[in-house]
Amino acid sequence: MLAVCVLRLADLQLLSTSFYREQVAQLKIQGGAFQQLRTLRGRILDRKGEVLAADEPRFWLGVSYELSRFMDERDRQANVIDAEAKKQDANNIDFKKKTTARLDDLDRLIDKCAQFGMPRDEAVLRLQKTNDRIWNLRIFLTWARNSPNQEIIRKYDGNLNAIPLSEAIADFEKRLPDPKKRLALIAKITDVAEMQQVWPVVELKTDDDVFAAQVEFLDVDGVQVLAKGQRVYPFGTTACQTIGWVGPPQKQDRELFADDRLSSYLDDEVCGREDGVEYVCEETLRGRRGEMIYDIDKQLIRQTEPQMGQDVRLTIDILLQQKIERYLGDCFANPKCESAIGAVVLDAKTGDILALVSMPTYDLNLIRQNYSRLADDPCEPLRNRTLFKEYPPGSVIKPIILTAGLESGTITAGDVISCPSHSAPQGWPNCFIYLHNSIGHDTLWTNNARNAIKGSCNVYFSHLADRIDPIILQNWLYKFGYGHKSLLDSDDERESSIENRVSRCFRQYPGRISNDRPDVTITSFEQLPELEPGERRWFGIGHGNLRVTPLQVANAMATLARGGIYKQPRLIYDPCSAAPRESDSIDLQISPAALATVYDGMHAVVEESGGTANREFATGLRHFASLGIKLYGKTGSTEKPEHAWFAGFARDGSGKMLAIAVVVEGGTAGSTDAAPLARDILEFCTEAGYVGK
């Protein structure tokens, strides 16, 4: 017997020590608690480093559940029942004194909230909400830890988080009808992390409020001044649709980090809301919480440091965009200030988007308060009309039609398509000048290619498009970026670190270059529906079923400016490099002769008398010339619906190039409604140094 005892003792001391120590350590951890550490969301910056969105500290007066629970009658009853079970006196004088003192602390807190601008009723309601939330969590955990109905668990594939609280409570009450027994079990649930947290009640908006709160509650256990990050947008309304905003996570948002406990969303956290950069770059911007784990002896046994979100840098120049938006919204400077307007400015050399303007705008700092009103606004301030609204392009499509005609051999630069001074045959469009002046372009000049661009001759371009084979016409439109999405999404620009990630893309229209709308996302020319021959004449003047976005128009102009080199426009810099993306360039193989003809006509639009934009640009031509800038443009107008367009590009002798597109909803003529806006926007760009000496 002695030998057996000695051997067993040796086993315990020498062989099993590590095993039992590990078991004890695990038990200590299970009986301990953990605290999660907040992180900051990454910033959004413009091309020059200006901060467009950032987390800034906001101070709150917070209350711990250990204090707020004293005003919860359910918790008090549970504590009384628990004390009785332990044969303790729940009615002793010390217990009553403690309860009274803590209730006095809460009353003092509620009074102070009123001084900080929160009515007493609202402060009480906030405390009650905290108590309700944690009480419901304790009920759920009590049910889950005490032989729950396995059929319910199987019903939700073993995912406890998916089980509705009401269903769990119903099963709990059915299995344990005695309320006292249920309360006794609930009282034992004390290892909930939320029970150790401090919950915000009222925001402290000034430094004086923060100081007053610290002094007032210095000696009160369970009341703290909390610093919480709040998303702020220093430029307010500027580029609001592009930057986007943050709000409480929705059901579909929670799928993004569902498998990462420290990245998955807590109820009081925010995520990007569809569809700006905040939303598209959520994976990059969102940080990862840290965590501190304590054992039952309150000893720190493990710590995970928080990871801050990464910054996202945009190609936009926010100061340029701000200047453009203020100008477009100024009714003294812009007679069309009350119209919805889209404007795009591209660095044509690199494809970088310098400005992406959608008017009207809204204040990103107030969006959550004003969302319902903005969503119902018929002017659609929430919509980014440069990406997510499509328009008939009118005559700004004509340089592309001419390119297709010249490169396909359908016409030569010197060929004439007559525009006589009489009405066009039935089923064909009339020229703008005939409708207003009863004359045709034949009375003004030889109606060849460059003059047809200069005067925007509908007769010339409807007949030219009608001669081009439908598939060839479609193909040229497609190669210039029409009929498919043009903006690079974050999926294309950064590798995902999340398996089975939820796709988050900018909402953008692909436009339409066929009779029927495609029923799939177009990624290759072969997927496009056919273009009916009878539609070509209307495509030639930017009408019929042809639809484009302002970004597509600006990028088509940039493609011309680059000598027929197509690049996808870029809004988000690659995290590793801000260099131009040569690998994304596609040479459309446009002949120098064809480009020269198109350039000649577009230059005449602005620079020559009789050009459709000459009158509006005339006062600034000498100034642009003094900076070494040469201008190329095209006006456009549409009917049913009415919109006014200007699109074009500017180049200087050093190789700097800008492309621009402006659309004015409800505008009647591109020459009078859109061209003056484009002229002034180009002037802002010269002041910013993007083109010109």
C-alpha positions in Angstrom: 0.0 0.0 0.0 2.9 2.3 0.9 4.6 1.6 -2.4 1.3 2.4 -4.3 0.9 5.7 -2.5 4.5 6.7 -3.2 4.2 5.8 -6.9 1.0 7.8 -7.2 2.6 10.8 -5.4 5.5 10.6 -7.8 3.1 10.6 -10.7 1.3 13.7 -9.5 4.5 15.5 -8.8 6.6 14.6 -11.8 4.4 13.3 -14.6 1.0 15.0 -14.3 2.0 18.4 -13.0 1.9 20.2 -16.3 -1.4 18.6 -17.2 -3.1 19.7 -14.0 -1.5 23.1 -14.1 -2.9 23.5 -17.6 -6.4 22.4 -16.4 -6.3 24.9 -13.5 -5.1 27.7 -15.9 -8.0 26.9 -18.3 -10.5 27.0 -15.4 -9.0 30.4 -14.3 -9.4 31.7 -17.8 -13.0 30.4 -18.1 -13.9 32.2 -14.8 -12.1 35.4 -15.9 -13.0 38.2 -18.2 -11.8 39.9 -21.3 -11.8 43.5 -22.4 -11.8 44.5 -26.1 -9.7 47.6 -27.1 -11.1 50.0 -29.7 -9.3 50.8 -32.8 -9.4 53.8 -35.2 -10.7 53.7 -38.7 -8.2 54.6 -41.5 -8.3 58.0 -43.0 -9.4 59.0 -46.5 -6.9 61.5 -48.1 -6.9 63.4 -51.3 -4.0 63.3 -53.8 -2.1 66.0 -51.8 -2.7 64.5 -48.4 -5.6 66.6 -47.4 -7.8 64.7 -44.9 -11.2 64.0 -46.3 -12.4 61.6 -43.5 -11.0 60.7 -40.2 -11.9 59.4 -36.7 -11.6 62.2 -34.1 -12.1 61.8 -30.3 -15.5 62.8 -28.8 -16.0 62.7 -25.1 -18.9 61.1 -23.3 -20.1 60.8 -19.7 -20.4 57.0 -19.3 -21.8 54.7 -16.7 -20.9 51.1 -16.0 -23.4 48.4 -15.8 -22.3 47.7 -12.3 -23.9 51.1 -11.4 -26.8 51.3 -13.9 -28.1 47.8 -12.8 -29.1 49.3 -9.4 -32.1 50.9 -11.2 -33.1 47.6 -12.7 -35.8 45.9 -10.6 -35.2 42.5 -12.4 -31.6 42.5 -11.3 -32.5 43.4 -7.7 -34.9 40.5 -7.5 -32.4 38.1 -9.0 -29.8 39.2 -6.3 -32.3 38.7 -3.5 -33.1 35.2 -4.7 -29.4 34.4 -5.1 -28.7 35.7 -1.5 -31.5 33.5 -0.2 -30.1 30.5 -1.9 -26.8 31.2 -0.3 -28.5 31.7 3.1 -27.6 35.4 3.2 -29.7 38.2 4.4 -30.6 40.4 1.4 -32.4 42.8 3.6 -29.5 43.6 5.9 -28.7 47.3 6.6 -25.4 47.3 4.7 -27.1 46.0 1.5 -29.9 48.6 1.8 -27.4 51.4 2.4 -25.3 50.4 -0.6 -28.4 50.3 -2.8 -29.6 53.7 -1.6 -26.2 55.2 -2.1 -25.9 53.9 -5.6 -29.4 55.1 -6.6 -28.4 58.5 -5.3 -25.3 58.4 -7.6 -27.5 57.6 -10.5 -29.9 60.4 -9.7 -27.0 62.8 -9.4 -25.8 61.6 -12.8 -29.2 62.1 -14.4 -29.3 65.6 -13.0 -25.9 66.4 -14.5 -27.0 65.0 -17.9 -29.7 67.7 -17.9 -27.0 70.3 -17.4 -25.2 68.9 -20.4 -28.2 69.3 -22.6 -29.9 65.9 -22.2 -33.5 65.9 -20.7 -33.9 63.7 -17.6 -36.4 61.4 -19.4 -33.9 60.7 -22.2 -31.1 60.0 -19.8 -33.2 57.5 -17.9 -34.2 55.9 -21.2 -30.6 55.5 -22.2 -29.8 53.8 -18.9 -32.8 51.5 -19.2 -31.7 50.5 -22.7 -28.3 49.5 -21.4 -29.9 47.5 -18.7 -32.4 45.8 -21.1 -29.6 44.9 -23.5 -27.4 43.2 -20.9 -30.3 41.6 -19.1 -31.5 40.0 -22.4 -27.9 38.8 -23.0 -27.8 37.2 -19.6 -31.2 35.5 -20.2 -29.9 34.1 -23.5 -26.7 32.8 -22.0 -28.6 31.3 -19.1 -30.8 29.4 -21.6 -27.9 28.4 -23.7 -26.0 27.0 -20.7 -28.8 25.1 -19.2 -29.8 22.3 -21.6 -31.5 24.3 -24.3 -33.8 22.6 -26.8 -31.5 20.9 -29.3 -34.2 21.1 -32.0 -34.0 24.9 -31.9 -30.2 24.8 -32.2 -30.4 22.4 -35.1 -33.0 24.6 -36.8 -30.4 27.4 -37.0 -27.5 25.1 -38.0 -25.9 25.3 -34.6 -25.4 29.1 -34.9 -26.5 30.5 -31.5 -26.1 34.1 -32.7 -28.9 33.4 -35.3 -31.5 32.3 -32.7 -34.0 35.0 -32.0 -34.1 36.1 -28.3 -37.9 35.6 -28.2 -37.6 31.9 -29.2 -34.9 31.3 -26.6 -37.0 33.0 -23.9 -40.1 31.0 -24.8 -38.1 27.7 -24.6 -36.5 28.8 -21.3 -39.9 29.6 -19.7 -41.4 26.3 -21.0 -38.6 24.3 -19.5 -38.4 26.2 -16.3 -41.9 27.6 -15.5 -40.9 28.9 -12.0 -39.8 32.6 -12.3 -37.8 32.4 -9.1 -35.7 29.5 -10.4 -35.1 31.3 -13.7 -34.0 34.5 -11.8 -31.7 32.4 -9.6 -29.9 31.0 -12.7 -29.7 34.4 -14.4 -28.1 35.8 -11.2 -25.2 33.4 -11.7 -24.3 34.8 -15.1 -21.6 37.3 -14.3 -18.9 36.5 -16.9 -20.4 38.7 -19.7 -17.9 41.2 -21.1 -20.6 43.8 -21.5 -21.2 43.8 -17.7 -17.6 45.1 -17.2 -17.9 47.9 -19.8 -18.7 51.6 -19.4 -21.6 52.7 -21.6 -21.9 56.3 -23.0 -24.9 58.3 -21.8 -24.4 62.0 -22.8 -21.9 63.7 -25.1 -19.6 66.3 -23.5 -19.4 68.9 -26.3 -17.0 71.4 -24.8 -13.8 71.3 -22.8 -15.7 72.9 -19.9 -18.2 70.0 -19.9 -15.4 67.5 -19.8 -13.7 69.2 -16.9 -17.0 69.6 -15.0 -17.8 65.9 -15.4 -14.4 64.8 -14.2 -14.7 67.0 -11.1 -18.3 66.1 -10.3 -17.8 62.3 -10.5 -14.2 62.0 -9.4 -15.3 60.0 -6.3 -18.1 58.0 -7.9 -17.3 54.4 -8.8 -18.8 53.4 -12.1 -18.9 56.9 -13.8 -16.2 57.8 -16.3 -15.4 60.3 -19.0 -15.0 58.2 -22.2 -13.1 59.1 -25.3 -14.8 57.6 -28.4 -13.8 58.0 -32.1 -16.3 59.7 -34.3 -16.1 60.0 -38.1 -15.7 63.5 -39.2 -15.5 65.0 -42.7 -13.5 68.3 -42.7 -14.8 69.4 -46.1 -18.4 68.8 -45.3 -20.3 68.8 -48.6 -17.3 68.6 -50.9 -17.1 65.3 -52.9 -19.7 63.9 -50.6 -21.1 61.3 -53.0 -17.6 60.1 -53.8 -16.3 59.9 -50.2 -19.4 58.3 -48.8 -20.4 58.0 -45.2 -20.5 55.5 -42.3 -23.4 54.2 -40.3 -24.5 51.2 -38.2 -23.7 47.9 -39.9 -26.5 46.3 -41.8 -27.1 42.5 -42.0 -25.2 42.2 -45.3 -22.3 44.2 -43.9 -21.7 41.7 -41.1 -20.8 39.0 -43.6 -17.6 40.9 -44.5 -15.7 40.0 -41.2 -18.0 37.2 -39.9 -15.1 34.8 -39.3 -12.9 37.2 -37.5 -13.9 37.9 -33.9 -11.8 41.0 -33.5 -12.9 42.5 -36.8 -16.6 41.5 -36.8 -18.9 44.4 -36.1 -20.1 45.2 -32.6 -23.5 46.9 -32.3 -22.1 50.3 -31.5 -19.6 50.3 -34.3 -19.9 51.7 -37.8 -19.1 50.7 -41.4 -19.2 52.3 -44.8 -22.6 52.7 -46.3 -23.2 52.2 -49.9 -21.7 53.5 -52.1 -18.7 55.9 -51.8 -15.1 55.2 -50.9 -16.1 54.5 -47.2 -18.1 51.6 -48.5 -15.9 50.3 -51.3 -12.7 50.4 -49.2 -14.2 49.1 -46.0 -11.8 46.2 -45.9 -8.8 48.6 -46.0 -10.2 51.3 -43.7 -11.5 49.1 -40.9 -9.1 48.3 -38.2 -9.0 45.3 -35.9 -9.8 45.5 -32.2 -7.3 44.6 -29.6 -8.1 42.4 -26.6 -7.0 42.0 -23.0 -7.8 38.7 -21.3 -7.8 38.3 -17.5 -8.1 35.2 -15.4 -10.3 34.7 -12.4 -7.7 36.4 -10.2 -7.8 39.5 -12.5 -4.3 38.9 -13.7 -3.6 39.9 -17.3 -2.7 36.7 -19.1 -2.9 37.6 -22.8 -3.0 40.9 -24.8 -3.6 41.5 -28.5 -2.8 45.0 -29.7 -5.4 46.8 -31.8 -4.5 47.3 -35.5 -5.5 50.7 -36.9 -7.2 50.8 -40.2 -5.1 51.7 -43.3 -5.4 55.1 -45.0 -6.9 55.3 -48.5 -5.6 58.0 -50.9 -7.7 59.3 -53.7 -6.6 61.0 -56.9 -9.1 63.8 -56.3 -7.8 67.3 -55.6 -10.3 68.3 -52.9 -9.5 72.0 -53.0 -10.1 72.1 -56.8 -13.3 70.1 -56.3 -14.4 72.5 -53.5 -13.8 75.5 -55.8 -15.8 73.9 -58.6 -18.7 73.0 -56.3 -18.9 76.4 -54.8 -18.9 78.0 -58.2 -21.6 75.7 -59.6 -23.8 76.4 -56.5 -23.3 80.2 -56.7 -26.3 81.7 -58.5 -24.5 85.0 -59.2 -21.8 83.1 -61.1 -23.8 80.3 -62.6 -27.4 81.0 -63.9 -28.0 77.2 -63.9 -27.2 76.9 -60.1 -30.5 75.3 -59.3 -30.1 72.6 -61.9 -28.6 69.1 -61.3 -25.1 69.1 -62.7 -22.4 66.5 -63.2 -18.8 67.5 -64.0 -15.6 65.4 -64.4 -12.0 66.6 -64.7 -9.3 64.0 -65.6 -5.6 64.3 -65.8 -5.6 62.9 -69.3 -2.0 61.8 -69.2 -2.4 59.4 -66.2 -6.2 58.8 -66.2 -6.4 60.2 -62.6 -9.7 61.8 -61.7 -9.0 65.3 -60.3 -12.7 66.2 -59.7 -15.9 64.2 -59.7 -18.7 66.7 -59.1 -22.3 65.9 -58.6 -24.7 68.7 -57.7 -26.6 69.1 -55.5 -24.6 68.0 -52.5 -25.2 67.3 -48.8 -23.2 67.5 -45.6 -21.4 64.3 -44.7 -21.3 65.3 -41.1 -25.1 65.5 -40.9 -26.1 62.7 -43.3 -27.4 60.3 -40.6 -29.7 63.0 -39.2 -30.9 64.1 -42.6 -31.0 60.8 -44.5 -34.7 60.4 -44.8 -35.2 63.9 -46.2 -32.3 63.5 -48.6 -33.5 60.1 -49.8 -36.9 61.7 -50.7 -35.4 64.8 -52.4 -36.4 64.7 -56.1 -33.1 66.3 -57.0 -31.3 63.1 -55.8 -28.4 64.6 -53.8 -27.4 61.2 -52.6 -26.8 60.0 -56.2 -23.4 60.3 -57.8 -24.6 61.4 -61.2 -21.1 61.3 -62.7 -21.1 57.5 -62.2 -24.6 56.3 -61.5 -26.8 58.2 -63.8 -26.9 57.8 -67.6 -27.8 60.3 -70.2 -28.2 60.5 -74.0 -24.9 62.2 -74.9 -26.1 64.4 -77.7 -23.5 65.8 -80.0 -20.5 65.2 -77.6 -20.5 61.7 -79.2 -19.7 63.1 -82.7 -15.9 63.0 -82.4 -16.1 59.3 -81.7 -18.5 58.8 -84.6 -16.1 60.6 -86.9 -13.2 58.5 -85.7 -15.2 55.4 -86.5 -16.1 56.7 -89.9 -12.5 57.7 -90.8 -10.9 54.5 -89.5 -13.4 52.2 -91.1 -12.9 53.8 -94.5 -16.6 54.8 -94.6 -15.6 58.4 -95.3 -12.5 60.6 -95.8 -11.7 63.9 -94.2 -12.5 65.8 -97.4 -15.8 64.0 -98.3 -18.9 66.2 -98.1 -22.3 65.2 -96.8 -24.6 68.0 -97.9 -26.7 69.9 -95.3 -29.2 71.9 -97.5 -31.6 74.5 -96.3 -34.7 72.4 -96.2 -36.3 69.9 -93.9 -34.7 66.4 -93.6 -36.6 63.4 -95.0 -39.1 61.8 -92.7 -37.4 59.6 -90.1 -34.1 61.6 -90.2 -33.0 64.3 -87.8 -32.9 68.0 -88.9 -29.9 70.2 -88.2 -30.1 72.5 -85.2 -29.5 75.6 -87.3 -32.3 74.7 -89.7 -34.8 74.3 -86.9 -33.8 77.8 -85.5 -32.7 79.7 -88.6 -34.2 77.7 -91.6 -30.8 77.4 -93.2 -28.4 74.5 -93.6 -24.6 74.3 -93.1 -24.1 74.3 -96.9 -24.7 78.0 -96.8 -21.8 78.5 -94.3 -19.0 76.2 -95.6 -18.1 73.1 -97.4 -19.6 70.5 -95.1 -16.7 68.2 -94.7 -15.5 66.3 -91.6 -13.8 69.1 -89.7 -16.5 71.6 -90.4 -19.2 69.2 -89.5 -17.6 68.9 -86.1 -17.2 72.6 -85.8 -20.9 73.3 -86.6 -22.2 70.1 -85.0 -24.1 69.1 -88.2 -26.8 66.5 -87.4 -27.4 65.8 -91.1 -23.7 64.9 -91.6 -23.4 62.7 -88.6 -26.7 60.9 -88.9 -25.9 59.9 -92.5 -22.3 59.0 -91.6 -23.3 56.7 -88.8 -26.0 55.1 -91.0 -23.2 54.2 -93.5 -21.0 52.4 -90.8 -21.5 48.7 -90.3 -23.5 48.3 -87.0 -20.9 46.0 -85.4 -18.0 48.3 -86.4 -19.9 51.3 -85.0 -20.6 49.5 -81.7 -17.0 48.3 -81.5 -15.6 51.8 -81.7 -18.0 53.0 -79.0 -16.9 50.1 -76.9 -13.2 50.7 -77.4 -13.7 54.3 -76.2 -15.2 53.1 -73.0 -18.9 53.1 -73.7 -21.2 50.2 -72.9 -19.2 48.9 -69.9 -18.2 50.1 -66.5 -15.3 52.5 -66.6 -14.1 53.1 -63.1 -11.7 50.7 -61.4 -13.1 49.2 -58.2 -11.2 48.4 -55.1 -11.4 44.7 -56.0 -9.1 45.5 -59.0 -6.7 47.7 -57.1 -5.9 45.8 -53.9 -5.6 42.1 -53.0 -8.2 40.9 -50.5 -7.0 39.4 -47.2 -10.5 37.9 -46.6 -11.6 34.6 -48.0 -15.0 34.6 -49.7 -15.2 38.4 -49.3 -18.4 40.3 -50.0 -17.9 42.3 -53.2 -18.1 46.0 -52.5 -18.0 48.2 -55.7 -18.9 51.7 -56.7 -22.4 51.8 -58.1 -21.9 52.8 -61.8 -23.9 52.5 -64.9 -22.3 50.8 -67.9 -24.3 52.9 -70.3 -26.0 51.5 -73.4 -24.7 51.0 -77.0 -27.3 48.6 -78.4 -31.0 48.6 -78.9 -31.7 46.3 -75.9 -30.3 46.5 -72.4 -27.8 43.7 -71.6 -29.0 41.2 -69.0 -25.5 40.5 -67.8 -22.6 42.6 -66.7 -20.6 43.4 -69.8 -16.9 42.4 -69.6 -16.3 41.7 -73.3 -17.6 43.1 -76.6 -19.0 39.7 -77.6 -21.6 39.9 -74.7 -23.3 43.0 -76.2 -26.7 42.8 -77.8 -26.9 43.8 -81.4 -27.3 47.3 -82.7 -30.2 47.4 -85.2 -29.3 49.2 -88.5 -32.1 51.7 -88.2 -30.8 52.9 -84.8 -27.5 54.1 -86.3 -28.7 57.4 -87.6 -29.8 58.3 -84.0 -26.6 57.1 -82.5 -24.7 59.4 -84.9 -26.2 62.5 -83.1 -26.2 61.0 -79.6 -29.9 60.2 -79.4 -32.1 57.1 -79.6 -31.1 54.3 -77.2 -27.5 55.5 -76.7 -26.8 56.2 -73.1 -23.5 57.3 -71.3 -22.2 58.6 -68.0 -20.3 61.8 -67.6 -17.2 59.9 -66.5 -17.3 57.8 -69.7 -17.6 61.0 -71.8 -14.6 62.6 -70.0 -12.5 59.5 -70.4 -13.4 59.3 -74.1 -12.0 62.8 -74.4 -8.9 61.8 -72.5 -8.4 58.9 -74.9 -8.5 61.3 -77.8 -6.1 63.7 -76.0 -3.6 60.8 -75.6 -3.6 60.1 -79.3 -6.0 57.1 -79.1 -4.5 55.5 -76.0 -7.3 54.1 -73.8 -6.9 53.9 -70.0 -9.4 53.2 -67.3 -9.9 56.3 -65.1 -8.5 55.9 -61.6 -10.0 57.3 -58.4 -8.1 55.3 -55.8 -4.3 55.2 -55.8 -2.7 51.8 -55.6 -1.4 51.4 -52.0 2.1 50.5 -53.2 2.5 53.1 -56.0 1.2 56.3 -57.3 2.9 56.0 -60.6 0.9 55.9 -63.9 -0.3 52.5 -64.8 1.3 51.8 -68.2 0.0 48.2 -68.1 -3.6 49.5 -68.3 -3.0 51.4 -71.6 -4.6 50.1 -74.8 -3.5 51.6 -78.1 -6.7 51.9 -80.3 -4.5 52.2 -83.4 -6.1 55.4 -84.6 -4.2 56.8 -87.6 -2.5 60.2 -87.2 -4.5 61.5 -90.1 -7.8 60.6 -88.5 -6.7 62.2 -85.2 -5.6 65.3 -87.0 -9.0 65.7 -88.6 -10.9 65.2 -85.3 -8.5 67.6 -83.5 -8.9 70.2 -86.2 -12.7 70.1 -85.9 -12.7 70.2 -82.1 -10.3 73.1 -82.0 -12.5 75.0 -84.4 -15.5 74.5 -82.1 -13.8 76.7 -79.5 -11.3 78.8 -81.4 -13.0 79.7 -84.7 -16.0 82.0 -85.4 -19.0 79.8 -86.1 -17.8 77.1 -83.7 -20.6 76.1 -81.4 -18.6 77.1 -78.3 -16.6 80.0 -79.7 -18.9 82.8 -78.4 -18.7 81.5 -74.8 -14.9 80.9 -74.9 -14.0 84.0 -76.9 -13.3 86.2 -73.9 -10.8 83.8 -72.4 -9.0 82.6 -75.5 -6.2 85.1 -75.3 -5.6 84.2 -71.6 -5.4 80.5 -72.4 -3.1 81.1 -75.3 -0.8 83.2 -73.1 -0.4 80.1 -70.9 0.5 78.0 -73.9 -2.8 76.1 -73.7 -4.7 74.8 -76.8 -8.4 74.0 -76.4 -10.5 71.3 -78.0 -14.2 70.9 -77.4 -17.6 69.7 -78.4 -21.0 71.0 -77.3 -24.1 68.8 -77.1 -27.8 69.1 -76.5 -30.6 66.5 -76.1 -34.4 66.5 -76.2 -36.8 64.4 -74.2 -35.1 64.7 -71.8 -33.4 68.0 -72.2 -29.8 68.2 -71.2 -26.8 70.4 -72.1 -23.3 69.1 -72.6 -19.8 70.3 -73.1 -16.8 67.9 -73.4 -13.3 68.3 -74.5 -9.6 68.6 -73.5 -6.8 71.1 -73.0 -3.1 70.6 -73.8 0.0 72.7 -73.3 3.5 72.5 -74.8 5.0 70.6 -71.8 2.7 67.6 -72.3 0.2 68.3 -69.6 -3.3 67.4 -70.6 -6.8 67.7 -69.0 -10.1 66.2 -70.1 -13.4 67.5 -69.0 -17.1 66.7 -69.3 -20.0 68.8 -68.0 -23.7 67.9 -68.2 -26.5 70.3 -67.1 -29.8 68.5 -66.5 -32.7 70.6 -68.0 -30.2 72.6 -70.1 -31.5 73.6 -73.5 -28.2 74.2 -75.4 -24.7 73.0 -74.7 -23.2 76.2 -76.1 -25.0 78.5 -73.7 -25.6 76.3 -70.6 -22.6 73.9 -70.4 -19.8 75.6 -72.3 -19.4 78.6 -69.9 -19.2 76.2 -66.9 -16.5 74.2 -68.6 -14.6 77.3 -69.5 -14.5 78.5 -65.9 -13.7 75.0 -64.6 -10.7 74.9 -66.9 -9.6 78.3 -65.7 -9.6 76.9 -62.1 -7.5 74.0 -63.3 -4.9 76.4 -64.8 -4.8 78.3 -61.4 -4.1 74.9 -59.7 -1.2 74.2 -62.1 -2.7 71.2 -63.9 -2.3 72.7 -67.3 -0.5 75.7 -68.7 2.7 77.5 -67.9 
